[in-house]
């Protein structure tokens, strides 16, 4: 994981040098008191802001109909089914809204989303190109071979937001740019990230099968009554 973090830092430095990323004040070092638990050998704690770049969404003025069309899907937290691929939204915005309010920036299909206001730590992966509101961030790992980091974050972020300094933020029913960047991430090597995601996916599939089976049993019991 330490080698992975070095590669990520190098990639981030390249983006800054090329002007694609703004240089910001370094995040504070992680203290022993902050760490929620000990990690296995080969893992490392890092801050979310050292791992990814985030972009916050916007909401066009509701009183002006010109911003609201179906030219581009607009994601609200209500559209996000936690832990799922998001393939449709209830509302859309106009092409002018995309160009003016969102400055032409659309989150591409495959982008990881997370809510950070009101409903904290709800995640979804976009199954279509879309924009989203100001309670949601798009998450872009600086280094993401085969979406390995994205998929790992997709599975652990709902738990991560409950650790450390973010607990106080959750009591206030919001996170901000600082608290998001300072979230602690337990980072394993890429191969281990992939194994963890594959195992979780297997378990979720088994849970879904069990739920379907129990639903059929319940329906059969109701018919017999």
CORUR-V17402 format. One record per pair of residues at least 6 apart in sequence whose C-alpha atoms are under 8 Angstrom apart, sorted by the first residue. I is the first residue (numbers start at 1). J is the second residue. D is the distance in Angstrom with one decimal. If there is no record, write none. Layout:
BEGIN
<<I/J/D> <I/J/D>>
END
This chain:
BEGIN
<<1/42/5.8> <1/43/5.1> <1/44/5.7> <1/187/6.3> <1/188/5.4> <1/189/4.6> <1/190/7.7> <2/42/7.6> <2/43/7.4> <2/44/6.4> <4/189/6.8> <4/190/7.7> <5/51/7.8> <7/143/7.7> <8/50/8.0> <8/51/6.9> <8/142/6.1> <8/143/5.6> <9/50/7.4> <11/142/6.4> <11/143/6.9> <12/21/7.8> <12/142/6.2> <15/21/5.3> <16/22/5.9> <16/23/6.0> <27/47/7.6> <27/49/7.5> <27/50/7.6> <27/181/7.8> <27/182/7.1> <30/45/7.7> <30/46/7.5> <30/47/7.9> <34/164/6.0> <34/165/7.9> <35/45/7.8> <35/164/7.4> <35/184/7.7> <36/163/6.7> <36/164/6.8> <39/186/7.3> <42/188/6.7> <42/189/7.0> <43/186/7.0> <43/187/5.5> <43/188/4.4> <43/189/6.6> <44/186/6.0> <44/187/5.2> <44/188/6.6> <45/184/6.5> <45/185/5.7> <45/186/4.8> <45/187/5.9> <46/184/5.8> <46/185/5.3> <46/186/6.7> <46/187/6.8> <47/181/6.5> <47/182/5.3> <47/183/5.5> <47/184/4.8> <47/185/5.9> <48/180/6.9> <48/181/5.1> <48/182/6.0> <48/183/5.3> <48/184/6.2> <48/185/6.1> <49/180/7.3> <49/181/4.1> <49/182/6.4> <49/183/7.7> <50/181/7.6> <51/141/5.9> <51/142/6.3> <51/143/7.9> <52/139/6.4> <52/140/5.3> <52/141/4.0> <52/142/5.4> <53/139/6.0> <53/140/5.1> <53/141/6.2> <53/142/6.9> <54/137/6.0> <54/138/5.5> <54/139/4.7> <54/140/6.1> <55/137/5.3> <55/138/5.1> <55/139/6.8> <56/133/7.6> <56/134/5.7> <56/135/7.4> <56/136/6.1> <56/137/4.5> <56/138/6.5> <57/102/7.7> <57/131/6.8> <57/132/5.0> <57/133/4.5> <57/134/4.2> <57/135/7.0> <57/136/6.1> <57/137/6.3> <57/138/7.8> <58/101/7.5> <58/102/7.1> <58/132/6.3> <58/133/4.4> <58/134/4.4> <59/132/7.5> <59/133/5.1> <59/134/6.4> <60/67/6.2> <60/68/7.8> <60/97/7.1> <60/101/6.8> <61/67/7.3> <62/68/8.0> <66/94/7.0> <66/96/8.0> <67/93/5.6> <67/94/5.1> <67/95/8.0> <67/96/6.8> <67/97/5.1> <68/91/7.8> <68/92/6.1> <68/93/4.3> <68/94/5.3> <68/97/7.7> <69/91/7.9> <69/92/5.4> <69/93/4.5> <69/94/4.4> <69/95/7.9> <70/91/7.1> <70/92/4.4> <70/93/5.6> <70/94/6.2> <71/92/6.4> <71/93/5.9> <71/94/5.0> <71/95/5.6> <72/92/5.3> <72/93/5.4> <72/94/6.5> <72/95/6.9> <72/98/7.6> <72/129/7.7> <72/130/6.0> <72/131/7.2> <73/88/7.4> <73/89/6.0> <73/91/6.3> <73/92/4.3> <73/93/6.4> <73/129/7.4> <73/130/4.9> <73/131/6.3> <74/89/6.4> <74/90/7.8> <74/91/5.7> <74/92/4.7> <74/93/6.2> <74/130/5.9> <74/131/4.9> <74/132/5.0> <74/133/7.2> <75/89/5.9> <75/90/7.8> <75/91/7.4> <75/130/7.0> <75/131/6.2> <75/132/4.3> <75/133/6.3> <76/89/7.7> <76/132/6.2> <76/133/5.8> <76/135/7.9> <76/136/7.7> <77/115/6.7> <77/119/7.6> <77/122/8.0> <77/135/7.5> <77/136/7.3> <79/86/7.5> <79/88/7.5> <79/89/5.7> <79/90/7.0> <80/86/6.4> <80/122/7.4> <80/123/7.1> <80/124/6.1> <81/123/7.8> <81/124/6.8> <82/122/5.5> <82/123/5.3> <82/124/5.9> <83/122/7.7> <83/123/5.7> <83/124/5.3> <83/125/7.8> <83/154/7.2> <83/155/7.4> <84/123/7.7> <84/124/5.3> <84/125/6.6> <85/124/5.8> <85/125/4.9> <85/126/5.8> <85/127/5.6> <86/124/6.3> <86/125/6.0> <86/126/4.9> <86/127/5.1> <86/128/7.4> <87/126/6.8> <87/127/4.8> <87/128/6.0> <88/128/7.8> <98/104/5.2> <98/105/7.1> <98/106/7.5> <98/131/7.9> <99/105/7.7> <102/131/7.8> <105/131/7.8> <106/129/6.5> <106/130/5.6> <106/131/5.3> <107/129/5.7> <107/130/5.4> <107/131/5.8> <107/138/6.9> <108/126/7.3> <108/128/6.7> <108/129/4.4> <108/130/6.6> <109/125/7.7> <109/126/4.9> <109/127/4.9> <109/128/4.3> <109/129/4.7> <109/130/7.5> <110/125/5.8> <110/126/5.1> <110/127/6.0> <110/128/7.5> <111/125/5.6> <111/126/5.4> <111/138/6.6> <111/139/6.7> <111/140/7.2> <112/123/7.2> <112/124/6.0> <112/125/4.5> <112/126/6.5> <112/138/5.9> <112/139/5.3> <112/140/7.4> <112/150/6.7> <112/154/7.0> <113/123/5.5> <113/124/5.3> <113/125/6.0> <113/126/7.3> <113/136/6.6> <113/137/5.6> <113/138/4.8> <113/139/6.1> <114/120/7.9> <114/121/5.8> <114/122/5.4> <114/123/4.4> <114/124/6.7> <114/136/5.5> <114/137/5.5> <114/138/6.9> <114/139/7.6> <115/121/5.4> <115/122/5.2> <115/123/6.6> <115/135/5.7> <115/136/4.3> <115/137/6.4> <116/122/7.8> <116/135/5.8> <116/136/6.0> <116/137/7.4> <116/174/6.0> <116/175/5.4> <116/176/7.6> <117/135/5.1> <117/136/7.5> <117/173/6.2> <117/174/4.4> <117/175/6.1> <118/135/7.8> <118/173/5.2> <118/174/6.0> <119/173/7.5> <120/158/7.9> <120/161/7.5> <120/170/7.1> <120/173/7.4> <120/174/7.1> <120/175/7.8> <121/157/6.4> <121/158/4.7> <121/159/7.7> <121/161/6.1> <122/158/6.2> <123/154/6.5> <123/157/7.6> <123/158/7.1> <124/154/7.2> <125/154/7.8> <140/150/7.8> <141/149/6.8> <141/150/6.7> <143/149/7.6> <144/150/6.8> <148/190/6.7> <148/193/6.7> <148/194/6.1> <149/190/7.4> <149/193/7.2> <151/197/6.8> <152/193/5.8> <152/194/7.2> <152/196/7.5> <152/197/6.0> <155/197/7.0> <155/200/7.9> <160/183/7.2> <160/184/7.0> <160/185/6.8> <161/167/7.3> <161/183/6.9> <162/170/7.6> <163/183/7.8> <163/184/7.4> <164/183/7.6> <164/184/7.5> <165/179/7.3> <165/183/7.5> <166/175/7.4> <166/179/6.3> <166/180/7.9> <166/183/6.8> <169/175/5.5> <169/179/7.5>>
END
